[in-house]
Amino acid sequence: MNTEAMIALTHFKILLAHETGQRFGIEQFVSDKNHARQILSAAEDSDQEKLILAALKLRELLALWPEAEAVSVPVAAAASVTAQKKYVTSLR
């Protein structure tokens, strides 16, 4: 973790404790991404603008954006889409 991320994390921890009274351990925050995402989400639901901005900055620095769920496409549907795309343009 770089210096900028550590400073942002420390700033966020202090703001969170001051504004909401919620405390967390830095070691667990850094090692458990799901735990970190939960804390950041709770902070983003706050009414405090400074806390929200600190949480967003920390998300950006540590790449803790919510994970997108993978969409599974049935094999038959994927094959039909591929077959349809073969003849989209003419050969001329």
Secondary structure, DSSP 4 states (H G I P E B T S, - for coil): --HHHHHHHHHHHHHHHHHH-----HHHHHH-HHHHHHHHHHHHTSS-HHHHHHHHHHHHHHT-PPPPPPPP--HHHHHHHHHHHTTSS---
